[in-house]
């Protein structure tokens, strides 16, 4: 029990419940290893006793939690409970992030007021006096002074009790909810790399993104365009193509740049070399679109990097130089660290744990010397980050100008590669020797290890959540919405000790109230909607907590059943409103593959089935048949059950019957693509993250092909209800260009 008590004080679970009727104990060795990663010694019984005594003493003496959250709500301002319950006469000083200062003294205990007195006090509190402010040492306000209205932000609070005890904490003042879509809207979901155009250099880029957004908003009335994470990848040969295991989540990958759209491109003097690179890019593009080759990220980057080296020789014009300097100032140390890692990786490889000892510390003298020696390469990589940021801004601007109610929906991966830039620059923030994953469940008996080091909740709190705030701020710079992969990670994550099986992990808790407050605050500042990917095992109460703060969920048609009752498809009216409703995701079969059963055959060919093929096919056919029969009963299948294309339309007609605030069309569904973009459980057996969007026959389609596809426009008429989407380019705005989420 002593170890269990110590673990509980540090948010480490000693058991977990994979189902309501089953509890699984966590091995003591796992608990000890996880505590060690949190800086807590539990290696011996004596160490446990000592650590427990220290933790319990700190808990008993603690006046304030590490982070105090104050939600802005309608009505007279009132202090958060953590401050209101301090001893009477405690002086509270709030140092706001903008430099202002506010003081307040907790009131003396008093009898509850009568009804008349309460009404009078409510009237006085509704118009509080301006809060006293001044330098430290200024006169304190008298006890009983109304709690002042604090500005939104992340502040520092200091509490001093009458007996001289002092406590300091971070105070997060946040709106009650995130911004919401201004109206119900529909849009597309697509993996950007898969969206090639006639101008792409072998994979979809930010120029394609801007064009797709402008077309979707104007021609088919789309309100949003959701894409995969554009985080900076770990360089190498081959580069891991997964967008969900990046080097850095703080900065985008320049592989997505449209080279010809860089302003300095027009002024490169050696046109001959650029022309050669353009011809090589054309060959690369043709190999993907016409020769059946896979998207080769490394080959694309080799060409783009050389072109960017040529472009970097062109001096920036005065206005461009000023904009670049502004970006450098805004990003500060974070960008310098990222660019330094990129420069060092060019020389020593992309795993910083194998670099010379002195370079493994971003703040060492050796790293400072190396930065000076490599200043030209550091500047090259900071410029690439800026160029990518400018093209992201242009893409979001194109989306908004096309009338999209939301615009671009960016995606936040769960974590980063342990050898990458973020893990190097923010070493104290990550738990050494740990990896994020998932416990065993009905779909994966062995659990999962994602190879991503988790953030330490104690360090996040100690830094006032600065790493998290900076990450969100950068991602939201040019976003109308942010999707958070595995949003349950705001509450707890499954930590797996290095070298152990995923089954040997345990849950570690985070301060969900603080994580949500920071998220809501940054989303409010950006005017952005927040979408949580809450599929799979979700702890009771998590969806409700997210919903209270305005975070939309994710609902996938095939998973929406009356699990607690009939097990039949959930009626559309029973779906939740606060969600993005869709038919599939990047990790699931396309709708055409699901309806035809082709996904079962694919998994069989790759040896992924755990039961005989005939048994899997029979179960799958029964499920699809049940859905088709239900769609027909609802009158959503006028084409009949034989045509797969009509069945796809029926699925999206069903989604429109739900109250979901956002309805997402998986873009490959619109053209009948049968292939999943990612097949979980495979590595090199399947070309994950390397397939272009294709038609039913597997032939790749360009962006130009997509926008003129009769099948796509037939599906979009389900949403618009008229013939204007048949390729005429008619505008069907879902919101005026100047509107923002509310």
C-alpha positions, 0 to 999 in steps of 0.5 A: 500500500505504501508504493500505491500511495506514493504512486497515487500522489504522483498520478501513476495508476497501480491498476486499470479497468479495460472494461467495467467488470474487469480490473487489471493490476499493474506490476510493481516494477512498472510503477517503480520505473514510471516513478523514476521517470518522474524523478521519484525514487522508489527502487527499494522499500526504504526509498519508497518510505522516504519519497512518500514522507517527502510527498505527503509533507509537501501535500500537507503543507501545500497552500495552492496546487501548481496550477490554478484555473479560473474560467470566465463565466457570465455574472459577477466575477468570483475567485476560483475555489483554490483561492477562495478557500485560503485562510481568511486574510490571505493576501493574493497578488496576481502578476498578469502576463501583460505586466499588470498587477492585481491584489485581493484579500480573502474575506473573513468568515461570516454568516451566510447573508439573508435573501435581501442582503444577498440581492443587494450584494449581488447588485454591488458585485455586478459593478465592482470597483477597479481592482487596486494595482501597483508595485509590490509593497503598495497598500492592500485592499481591505478584506471583503473587497470584491474579486476583481475581473482578471484579464484572460491569460496565463499569470503568476499568483502569490498567496501570503497567509496572515501567519507568513506562509507563502505559495506561488502558482500559475493562474490560467484565466480562460473563457468557458468554451472554445469558439464554435463553428458559426453554423453547421458546415461540411468539408473535406478530409484529406492527406495533403501529400496524397493530393498531387496536382499538375504542378506538384513535385511528386507529392501534394504541397501547400500550393495544392492546399491553397488551390483545393481550399479555394475550389472547395469553398467556392465550387461546392460550398465546403466550410473546412478542409482538414489535413494531416499533421504538417509537422517537421519530419525526422530527416533520413534515408528513408524518412519515416513517412508517418506524419504522426511521428515527427521531429518537431510539432512546433514547426512545419516541414519545408517539404510541403513548400511550393517552390515556384511560389517563393518570392525569391524564386523569380530572381535566381540567376542560375535558371539552368539549374532550376530548369533541370530540377523542374524537369526532374520534378516532372519525372517524379510526378509522372512516375507517381501519377502514371507509372504506379510508383509510390510517393517518395518523400525523400526524392521530393525533398532532395529536389526541393532542398537543392532548389531552396539552396539556390533560392537562399542565395537571393537577398531578401527585399527590404519588406521581406527582410523585415517580415523575416526578422519579425518572424525570428523575433516572434519565434525566439529561442524555440526556432533557434533550437529547431534550426540548430538541431537541423544543422547539427543533424546534417553533420551528425545524423538525426538521432541526437543521442548519438551526437558527441557528448557536448552537443546533446545538451542544447544549452552547452558551450559546445552547442553554442560554439557549433551554432556559431560555426554553422550559422549559415546552415542555422539561418537556412533552416530558420528561413525555411520555417518562415517560408513554410509559415508564409505559405500556410498563411496564404492557404488559410487566407485562400480558404477564408476568401473562398467563403469557408466558415472554418477554413483549414483544420490542422492536426496535432500528433500525440507526440514526437520522435525521441531522436528529433528536434523537440526531444533534444530542445525540451529534454527536461519536459519529456520522460526519459526511458518512457514511450506513449502507447495504448493498453491491450483491448478487444482490437489489439491484445498485445497493446500498442507502443507508439515510440513517442516520449511523453511529456512529464506532467510535473515539469509542464506544471512547473513551467506554467505549461509554456511548452504546451502553450507555445506548441498550440500557439504555433499550430493555431497561427493559420488554422480555422480549427485544430484536430487533436489526435488521441485527445484523451491524452489531455487527461492520461497517457499510457506510459510504457517503460523502454524495452518492455512490452506494451502490456507492461505499461500503466496510465499517468495522469495529467492536470486535465483542468489546466491542459483544457484551460490552456487549450481553450485560451489559445483557441480563443485567441486564435478564433479557432474551433477545436476537434478532439479525436476521441475514438477507441477506449475513452475513460468515463467522464472525458467526453463530458469534460471536453463537451463542457469546454466546447471541444467537438468530438469525432463520430465515425458511422461504423462505430456509432451503435447502441452499444448499451442496448440493441447493438444496432446502428444508432439512429441519426437523431441520437448522434451527438451534436458537438462532433465532426461526423464522418464515414471513415478516417486515415486509419480505416478502410475507405467507404467503398472498400468497406461496402464492397468488403475489399478491406477484408481481402486486403488484410487477409493477403497481408496476414492480418486476420486473426480468424478464418477468411470466410468467418471474417467475410461473413461478419463483415457482410452482415454488418454492411448488409445491416447498415444498407437495410437501415439506410434503405428503411430511412429512404436514403438509398434511392439508387438501390443496394446494388450500386456501391456509388449510390451506397456511398452517397447514402452513407453521407445522406445519413450523416446529414440527418445527424445533428453534427455541427461538422460533416466531413467527407473523406476526399478519396470517398468522393472518387471511389478510392478503395485503398486505405492511406494507413493500415495499422499493424503493418510497416513495410508490408503495405505502403502506408502514407505513400499513396496518391488519391485514386479512382475505383480502378486504382489509377491516381487522380490529380487535383485537376481530375478531382475537381472535374470528377462527375462522381465527386460532384454527384456526391456533393449534390447530396450536400448542396441539393442542387445541380450547381456543383456539377462543375459550373463553379457556382459559389455556395458560401457557408459564411461570408469571407469575414466571418469567424467562429464564435 
